[in-house]
Amino acid sequence: MKALILAGGFATRLRPLSCTRPKILFPVLNKPLIEWTLESLSKSGIKEAILAVNHQTAFHIKNSKFSKGKVKITYSYDPPKKPLGTGGAIKHAEELLGNDNFLVVNGDIFTSINYAEIIKKHEEKDVTATVALCAVKDPSRYGVAEFGDNGRIKRFIEKPQRGESPSNFINAGIYVLNHEIFKYIQTERKVSLEREVFPKLAKEGKLFGYLFDGLWTDIGKAEDYLEINKTLLDDLYGRLKNVKGSHEWINEPVFYDESVKVEKGSIIGPYTVLGKNVDVGKNVQIKNSIIFPGVSISDDSLINGAIIGENVVIGRWVKISGNCVIGDCAVIGDNVSLAKGVSICPAKEVFRNVSEARCII
């Protein structure tokens, strides 16, 4: 069976972090999200993945270093300046997918789902579409399923108003589809699988749900991106190869590249990830944060609950608060304080305090 990965574009809700890094390349514990996905697909017996992308996203993926493992990668390119949506992207890849059942995975999710299990359930029922579903506290951000008998989905509602959801089982962005799905998608136009196709299938009794209760998150929001790294640190800390608890600067759990330099008096952690060539000065405190490669942090600074993009320069006595997102190559001057929720766009230089949540362009 082939897998179609809807690689999408750039991280809209995390856009201040980078103008050039697609969501699928965001690191989770210093490993690109696409690499985690390919590893999971390979373990489930998937040998070929088709990436549905625009040309700009494809360029960045092809020029990035990540392990493809045993999975062969091919590309299905969106037409220039013509986004196709989830359904349109599937239709556009029809010839590459062939006549067999196929798996579809949204490229901006992190999950522990066993793809082999949802494939098995789909094939046992011999249905048009099987949707992976997981339970969340607030389903209003997602597509929501209402169950009928024997796992059949009788209603599929995309992003219902808060308090109006028929259940808390949401679309996890993972589908197994058979070739009949192409009859429901018009050629070469933008089609939303979730808003246009799934509701029709539900009415016809051809849409089934597969419930799983494993790890799942959409990394599109800063708090979700921080949380998945935190969860993995909790789950995997005892087995991580490069954790060196003997370092006096570690307040575990912490994950870091071996090229990191940390000077005397600094404390890193808990729940912190440091990328390659991060340079931390004296008496710095960093916790609940993700620091991308090449970042320089000067003496006596405090970072708590932030995401710091590649090659950022942070001065002395800087204070960065929760859910701040600092874009690639930005410069934060000495003695600057950033309030909770501040976003700094790439290459921006900031030398004054920012006292309320806003985006500095």
C-alpha positions in Angstrom: 0.0 0.0 0.0 1.1 3.6 -0.8 0.9 6.5 1.5 0.0 10.1 0.4 1.4 12.7 2.7 -0.3 16.0 2.5 2.8 18.0 3.1 1.0 21.4 2.8 3.0 24.6 3.0 4.4 26.8 5.7 3.4 27.0 9.3 0.7 29.7 9.2 0.1 29.9 12.9 3.8 29.7 13.6 4.8 31.8 10.7 6.8 34.3 12.7 9.2 31.5 13.4 10.3 31.1 9.8 9.4 32.3 6.4 11.1 29.4 4.7 10.6 26.3 6.8 7.5 24.1 5.9 5.6 22.6 8.8 6.7 19.1 7.8 10.4 20.1 8.5 9.8 21.4 12.0 12.0 19.5 14.5 10.6 17.4 17.2 13.3 16.4 19.7 15.7 17.8 17.0 14.4 15.4 14.3 12.3 16.8 11.4 8.6 15.8 11.7 8.7 14.2 8.3 11.4 11.8 9.5 9.2 10.7 12.5 6.3 10.1 10.0 8.4 8.1 7.5 9.8 5.9 10.4 6.3 5.2 11.5 5.1 4.4 8.0 8.0 2.1 7.4 7.3 0.2 10.7 3.7 -0.4 9.4 4.9 -1.9 6.1 4.6 1.2 3.9 7.3 1.2 1.3 6.4 4.3 -0.8 5.2 7.7 0.2 4.0 10.4 -2.2 4.4 13.9 -1.0 1.6 16.3 -2.2 3.3 19.7 -2.2 3.7 23.0 -4.0 7.0 23.6 -5.7 8.4 25.9 -3.0 7.7 23.4 -0.2 9.3 20.6 -2.4 12.4 22.7 -2.9 12.9 23.0 0.9 12.2 19.4 1.5 14.6 18.2 -1.1 17.4 20.4 0.2 16.9 19.3 3.8 18.8 16.6 5.6 16.7 13.9 7.0 16.6 10.1 7.0 14.1 8.6 4.5 14.8 5.1 5.8 13.3 2.4 3.8 10.5 4.5 2.3 10.7 5.6 -1.3 9.6 9.2 -1.8 8.0 10.6 -4.9 6.3 14.0 -5.4 2.9 15.1 -6.6 3.2 18.9 -7.4 0.3 21.3 -7.0 -0.2 23.5 -10.0 1.5 26.9 -9.7 -0.5 29.4 -7.7 -3.5 27.0 -7.6 -4.0 25.4 -4.1 -6.0 22.3 -4.4 -7.1 21.6 -0.8 -7.0 18.1 0.7 -9.4 16.6 -1.8 -7.9 18.3 -4.8 -4.4 17.1 -3.8 -5.6 13.5 -3.6 -7.3 13.7 -7.0 -4.2 15.3 -8.5 -2.2 12.3 -7.3 -4.6 9.7 -8.7 -2.3 8.3 -11.4 0.5 7.9 -8.8 -1.7 6.2 -6.3 -3.1 3.5 -8.7 -6.1 1.4 -8.2 -5.4 0.0 -4.8 -6.4 1.2 -1.3 -4.1 3.9 -0.1 -3.3 5.8 3.2 -3.5 9.6 3.5 -1.6 11.4 6.3 -1.6 15.1 7.1 2.0 16.2 7.2 1.6 18.6 10.2 0.6 16.0 12.8 2.6 14.0 15.3 1.1 10.7 16.3 1.8 7.3 17.7 -0.9 5.6 15.7 -0.3 2.2 14.3 -0.9 2.7 10.6 -1.1 -1.1 10.0 -4.1 -1.3 12.4 -6.2 1.3 10.6 -5.4 -0.3 7.2 -6.4 -3.7 8.6 -9.7 -2.3 9.9 -10.5 -0.6 6.6 -9.8 -3.8 4.6 -12.0 -5.9 6.9 -15.0 -3.6 6.2 -14.3 -3.0 2.5 -15.6 0.5 2.7 -14.9 3.7 0.7 -13.2 5.7 3.5 -12.0 5.0 7.1 -11.1 8.0 9.2 -8.8 7.9 12.3 -10.5 9.6 15.2 -9.2 10.6 18.6 -10.8 12.3 21.6 -9.9 15.9 22.6 -11.2 18.3 25.2 -12.1 21.1 22.7 -13.3 19.7 19.3 -14.2 23.1 17.9 -10.8 23.4 16.1 -11.3 20.2 14.1 -13.7 18.0 12.1 -16.0 16.1 14.4 -17.6 12.7 13.9 -21.0 11.5 15.1 -21.2 7.7 15.3 -24.0 5.4 14.1 -23.9 1.6 14.3 -20.9 -0.7 14.0 -18.4 2.2 13.6 -20.2 3.9 10.8 -20.0 7.7 10.9 -23.5 9.2 10.3 -22.4 12.9 10.5 -19.1 14.6 9.8 -19.0 18.3 10.8 -16.0 20.5 10.1 -15.1 22.9 13.0 -18.4 23.1 14.8 -19.1 26.1 17.1 -17.9 25.6 20.6 -20.6 23.7 22.6 -22.4 22.5 19.5 -20.2 19.5 18.7 -22.1 16.1 18.5 -19.1 14.4 20.1 -15.5 15.0 21.1 -14.1 12.5 18.6 -12.1 14.5 16.0 -10.6 13.9 12.6 -7.0 13.0 13.3 -5.9 13.7 9.7 -5.3 10.1 8.8 -7.4 8.2 6.3 -7.5 4.9 4.4 -9.4 5.3 1.1 -10.3 3.1 -1.8 -10.3 4.0 -5.4 -14.0 5.0 -5.3 -13.1 8.2 -3.5 -12.0 9.8 -6.8 -15.6 9.8 -8.0 -16.4 12.3 -5.3 -13.7 14.8 -6.2 -13.8 17.1 -9.2 -10.7 17.4 -11.3 -8.2 20.3 -10.9 -10.1 22.5 -8.5 -9.8 23.2 -4.8 -11.8 20.5 -2.9 -12.0 20.1 0.9 -12.2 16.4 1.7 -13.5 17.2 5.2 -16.1 19.8 4.2 -17.3 18.5 0.8 -16.6 14.8 0.5 -16.8 13.2 4.0 -20.3 14.6 4.6 -21.6 13.0 1.4 -20.0 9.7 2.3 -21.5 9.8 5.7 -25.0 10.3 4.3 -24.4 7.4 2.0 -23.2 5.1 4.8 -19.7 4.8 3.3 -17.7 6.6 6.0 -16.3 4.6 9.0 -14.3 5.7 12.0 -11.3 4.1 13.6 -10.8 5.1 17.2 -7.4 5.3 18.8 -6.2 6.7 22.1 -2.5 7.1 21.5 -0.4 10.2 21.1 -1.7 12.8 18.7 -1.2 16.5 18.2 -1.3 19.1 15.4 1.9 21.2 15.7 0.4 24.3 14.1 0.1 26.3 17.4 3.0 27.3 19.7 1.5 25.7 22.8 0.9 22.4 20.9 4.4 22.3 19.5 5.9 22.9 22.9 3.6 20.2 24.4 4.5 17.4 22.0 8.2 17.9 22.8 7.4 17.9 26.5 5.4 14.7 26.2 8.2 13.0 24.3 10.7 14.1 26.9 8.5 12.5 29.6 8.0 9.3 27.6 11.4 8.7 26.3 13.9 10.4 28.6 15.3 7.3 30.1 16.0 5.8 26.7 17.5 8.9 24.8 21.0 8.2 23.7 22.5 11.7 24.2 21.1 12.5 27.6 24.0 13.1 30.0 22.6 13.6 33.4 26.0 14.1 34.9 26.2 17.7 33.5 25.7 20.1 36.3 23.7 22.5 34.0 21.0 20.0 33.3 17.7 20.1 35.2 16.1 17.0 33.5 14.4 16.2 31.3 16.5 17.9 28.6 17.4 16.9 25.1 20.4 18.5 23.4 22.8 18.1 20.5 26.4 17.2 21.5 27.7 20.4 19.8 25.9 22.6 22.5 28.1 24.8 24.7 26.8 25.9 28.1 28.9 28.2 30.3 29.2 28.2 34.1 26.2 29.0 36.3 23.6 28.3 33.6 20.7 25.9 34.2 18.9 24.2 31.3 15.5 22.6 31.9 13.2 21.1 32.7 11.5 20.3 29.4 14.0 22.0 27.1 15.4 21.0 23.7 18.6 22.6 22.4 19.6 22.2 18.7 23.0 22.0 17.0 25.6 24.7 17.8 23.6 26.5 20.5 25.8 28.7 22.6 24.6 29.5 26.1 26.5 32.1 28.2 26.9 32.4 32.0 24.1 32.4 34.5 21.4 31.7 31.9 18.1 30.0 32.7 16.1 28.2 30.0 13.1 26.0 30.8 10.0 24.7 28.9 11.5 25.9 25.6 12.7 24.8 22.2 15.9 26.4 21.0 16.7 25.8 17.3 20.2 25.4 15.9 22.8 28.2 15.8 21.2 30.3 18.6 23.5 32.5 20.8 22.2 33.4 24.3 24.3 35.9 26.3 24.9 36.0 30.0 22.1 36.4 32.7 19.1 35.9 30.4 15.9 34.0 31.2 13.8 32.1 28.7 10.7 30.3 29.9 8.2 28.6 27.6 9.4 30.0 24.3 10.4 28.8 20.8 13.6 30.4 19.5 14.3 30.1 15.7 17.6 29.3 14.0 20.6 31.7 14.4 18.8 34.1 16.7 21.1 36.3 18.8 19.9 37.1 22.3 21.7 39.7 24.4 22.4 40.0 28.1 19.8 40.3 30.8 17.0 39.4 28.3 13.7 38.0 29.7 11.5 36.0 27.3 8.1 34.8 28.6 5.7 31.9 27.8 4.5 31.2 24.2 6.9 33.7 22.7 8.0 32.8 19.2 11.3 34.4 17.9 11.8 34.1 14.2 15.0 32.9 12.5 18.0 35.3 12.6 16.2 37.8 14.8 18.3 39.9 17.3 17.1 40.7 20.8 19.1 43.4 22.4 20.4 43.7 26.0 18.0 44.2 28.8 14.9 43.6 26.6 11.8 41.9 28.1 9.2 40.2 26.0 5.7 39.6 27.5 3.8 36.4 27.1 2.7 35.6 23.6 5.0 38.0 21.7 6.0 37.0 18.2 9.1 38.4 16.5 9.4 37.9 12.7 12.6 36.6 11.1 15.6 38.9 10.9 13.9 41.6 13.1 16.0 43.5 15.6 14.3 44.4 18.9 16.0 46.8 21.4 12.9 47.8 23.4 10.6 46.0 25.8 7.4 44.6 24.4 4.8 44.6 27.2 1.8 43.0 25.5 1.2 40.0 23.2 1.6 41.1 19.5 3.6 40.3 16.4 6.7 42.5 15.7 7.0 42.7 11.9 
